[in-house]
């Protein structure tokens, strides 16, 4: 029986979500009866601190730039034990929305153009509406939907206020898919290089923000939604292609929006540490295939043991 160390928490804005994911993973592994499980809620840690935690397999599940964007993965790789998830290089690429969209373009996975926000930006680089969001955050942290000039000015003032307080995030700007209307939001999990069933996300108020994800109960999730011909195949193939090109291991989730103008799914971002509670999207998709939360988490531990510490 292997001992699994599940890590949660972290110093990032998504700490509370990470604690929920890590706790759900630990509970699922305990329920399977196949492992001895140790759950550690951390802030940051060093290689020496990690080495002092006994386990055969490490299951790091922190959300945010430090926890899933490479720094923690550097530490876990230096530890040398098998671990669940992507290595440091893949994690950095996936956390960087600009880099991941560039890779998508090279792979001919359709995505929107973008500009990196400059501190001297006076006007949006695209016709309104536009989306302004951090390059290295998740869960819609710092997201601004700018439908008109007033909303643009509010976003710029908010970002300037962050900088004045010492919060320095890189921001990007892209056209809002669907214009003033809400486009269909679609996501697909990738488990061991295989696409899971597509899920359509339908928030009651249109925006799938932090509240719609984690605090409200009125968001609808439609498994295997009816889509125009060829769209589902394009999304699944694109997701697998992207995950493989970026060397994402074991599990990822790839988000798209269906552009009503072109009829094409537009790549948004790839997540190497997607939410992992019983209500999260990847477990929902796996359950649709008959895989329980315990079976899913067991499989990820098995993949970590199969692949060893990392594959660079």
PyMOL commands that set and color helices and strands:
alter all, ss='L'
color gray80, all
select helices_A, chain A and resi 15-32+47-51+65-68+71-79+88-95+97-106+149-164+210-214+231-245+281-288+293-307
alter helices_A, ss='H'
color red, helices_A
select strands_A, chain A and resi 2-9+35-42+57-60+82-83+115-116+130-134+144-146+171-175+184-191+194-202+220-223+251-258+265-271
alter strands_A, ss='S'
color yellow, strands_A
deselect
rebuild
show_as cartoon
